[in-house]
Amino acid sequence: MSNDDWKKTLPFRRHWAVYLLFKVLILALAAFIVWRFLRAMDVV
């Protein structure tokens, strides 16, 4: 099993940095949604 096998399991075949950026954007979007929800509930 080579070190490049994990790259074949990615949802799209691009550079690993693109995949990392995609994950960061998803996390940022989720955090933004939670923050907006808490603002609406007057928790924050």
WOKA-V58905 format. One record per residue. N is the residue number from 1. RES is the residue in one letter. PHI is phi as a letter, one per 30 degrees, with the letter a starting at -180 (999 if undefined). Layout:
BEGIN
n=N res=RES phi=PHI
n=N res=RES phi=PHI
END
This chain:
BEGIN
n=1 res=M phi=999
n=2 res=S phi=d
n=3 res=N phi=d
n=4 res=D phi=c
n=5 res=D phi=d
n=6 res=W phi=d
n=7 res=K phi=d
n=8 res=K phi=d
n=9 res=T phi=d
n=10 res=L phi=d
n=11 res=P phi=d
n=12 res=F phi=b
n=13 res=R phi=d
n=14 res=R phi=b
n=15 res=H phi=d
n=16 res=W phi=d
n=17 res=A phi=d
n=18 res=V phi=d
n=19 res=Y phi=d
n=20 res=L phi=d
n=21 res=L phi=d
n=22 res=F phi=d
n=23 res=K phi=d
n=24 res=V phi=d
n=25 res=L phi=d
n=26 res=I phi=d
n=27 res=L phi=d
n=28 res=A phi=d
n=29 res=L phi=d
n=30 res=A phi=d
n=31 res=A phi=d
n=32 res=F phi=d
n=33 res=I phi=d
n=34 res=V phi=d
n=35 res=W phi=d
n=36 res=R phi=d
n=37 res=F phi=d
n=38 res=L phi=d
n=39 res=R phi=d
n=40 res=A phi=d
n=41 res=M phi=d
n=42 res=D phi=i
n=43 res=V phi=d
n=44 res=V phi=c
END
